[in-house]
Amino acid sequence: MNTPMSDLIEVRGLTKSFGEHRVLKGVDFTAAAGTVTVLLGPSGSGKTTVLRSLNVLETPDAGLVRISDASIDFSDPPADKSAYRRAVKALRMRSGMVFQAHNLFPHKTVLGNLVEGPVQVQGRDPEEAMSAARELLAQVGLAGREDAYPGQLSGGQQQRVGIARALALRPEVLLLDEPTSALDPELVGEVLAVIRDLAAEGQTLVIVTHEVRFARDVADQALFLDEGVVAERGGAEVLTDPREERTRRFLQRVLDAG
């Protein structure tokens, strides 16, 4: 387990509705630098909405989101549109997102996928970005596949490219939304191994997952969401000996299904 150093992430009073359906009802949590936070809960509990709110892929109705020195109070956002856009960009620059589906550019090579963001968005030197991208591909076990296209890779390999692409932006926080849910069972392990290595290296991670056994291994903090609230929180003990009956029922269902 990693040792908490400081609060890198702060979420306070997060609320979000889609039409008449209130998905988040006041979510609060903090996460220290170099730690792994796992969000679990039944379908519709709000966990993915929390994750997507951290980089404003979903815009909360109210509440504070802070990553490092970038923050937005959605209860009182900047009235000036350009100031608001700058605040959103600042949050997004501090996080990298890994989606359920790989969302790679199919017409670009693996290397092209990795250098697009650093060069086009961050304005980094192309040669430096390519050198860093090659190191990242080696880190996720894909050295030698730089010139392959996504369609030539397995689902597990594509997801590892997705992780490397997010890391290429040098985020302070890596956000992972069910990173193994779209994979065939035999490919899940290779992706979880990469995430486990990132956790061991001290990368700050926030993960939405149903892989309970994996979560037990890596979680410094576990949040169980149900009906838009954090119903239980704590360390890995939430995943092994939860206090709340609804947490126990959920974990039992997931483990039985696995």
C-alpha positions, 0 to 999 in steps of 0.5 A: 500500500502507498503512504498518503502524503497530502490531499491531491483530490477533494470532492465536496457536496457533489450533486448531479441530476439527469432530468428528474433523476437525481444521480448524485446526492452530495458526494464527498471524499478526498484522496491523497497523492500516490494512493488508489481510490476504488469506487464500487456500487451497483449499476446506477449508483453514480460511481461513473458520474463521480469519475466523469465529474472529476474532469468535467466530462459530466458537469455537476449541478453543485459541489466542489471539485479540486485536483491539486491547485485546480478547482471549480465550485460548481455551486458558484462557477465563474460567470465569465465563460472564458474564465470557466473554460480555463478552469475546466481546462486546468482540471483536465490537464491534471487528469488522464481518462481511461474509458471502458471502450478504448476510444483509440484513433483507428486511423493512427498507429499506436505511436500516433495515438500516444503523441497526439495529445502531448503535441497537439494539446500540450505543445510538446516537442514531437521528438520528445513526445515520441521518445516518452511514448516509446518508454510508456509502451515498453512500460505497458508491455507493448514495445515493438508495436509502435507501428501497429494500428488499433485494429491489429491489436487484441482488446487487452492490448488496445486497453493497454495502449489506452492507459499509455495514451492517458499517461502520455499527458503526464497527469497527476491523477489517472481516472479509470472507468471499468477498464476491463469491462469490455474485455474477454475474460482471458484478457482481463489479467494483462490490463489489471497487471499494468494497473497494479504496477502503476499503483506500486509505482505511486501513480494516483489512481481513481478506479471504477471497477467490479473486479473486487479481488483486484481492488482488495489488492490495490485499494488504499481507499474504497468508496461504496456508492448506492443511490447517489451517496457514499454508503460506506467508506474506508480502507481495503477492509470495506472490501473484506469486512464491510460494516453495512449490510448493503455493501455485504450483499453487493460484494457477495453478488459480484463475487458469486457472479465471478 
